[in-house]
């Protein structure tokens, strides 16, 4: 008897970002680059998670709307295409809070309290009171973001895998109570960003060490030229070790193989100076960012709500179908 091949499940990709300001090269390396590949191969949903921003910015949400705009412009500028992917604003999907409420009924409190990022973030953001139900529930809200649109594949960095495990547990719990409604989502590990910040620490807006995707050519130059280099290169004639220099880490992401080899050898032998090395990097970064800036400038002329409207509608239709099934199964 011939073995029937198992039907291959279609990958529905779901990911999102909290709108906390303009995006930087760390976002490009850690997420957007992978999203572009996925966009070409799968059905993708990309959410600008403004309710998530509210979990930490609830006391002063005045900047969130503008941040939504900035994130959208950055996405479009790097090539996220609303004709190929469903690009939407989380708060436009009113089915999300309904499903969140239903899951809140079954989510064990202790399980949410054990999410490592819950404690970490409370310590990091000690300037505000995060002893709130909303903040405790934000990993559950992430679960809902994924499953409400039928997402089964979630591109994440290693530090987010715990959240996808939680999503699977919550889905299993729901399915046990109310029948087989949801598919358990799986993480798709994205390559770790190798890019440090300008000061060698992790690239982060809060450290003020970023290059934004929207930075002008002049700003890029002003940020790169004073960058710290390998401490061994006190004088032009001192050889250095490129692996100990954040400038070299940037070269590895934005320069050609031959330039990387040239910089590597030139640094070790002191054949090139740090300023020459940085000038090569500035040119390459600006070559990469120029088309991004051009596309951004074009989209800046368009109303953000108009850009998001088709994606909001498609996400809402999909979420509506999910909720129809859910209401039937929960009998409410
Ligand atoms: S030559 Fe380049 S890689 Fe070497 S220390 Fe200077 S800036 Fe860094």
Boltz pocket constraint, residues with backbone or C-beta under 6 A from the ligand:
constraints:
  - pocket:
      binder: B
      contacts: [[A, 229], [A, 230], [A, 233], [A, 240], [A, 241], [A, 242], [A, 245], [A, 246], [A, 247], [A, 248], [A, 263], [A, 266], [A, 267], [A, 272], [A, 273], [A, 274], [A, 275], [A, 277], [A, 278]]
      max_distance: 6.0
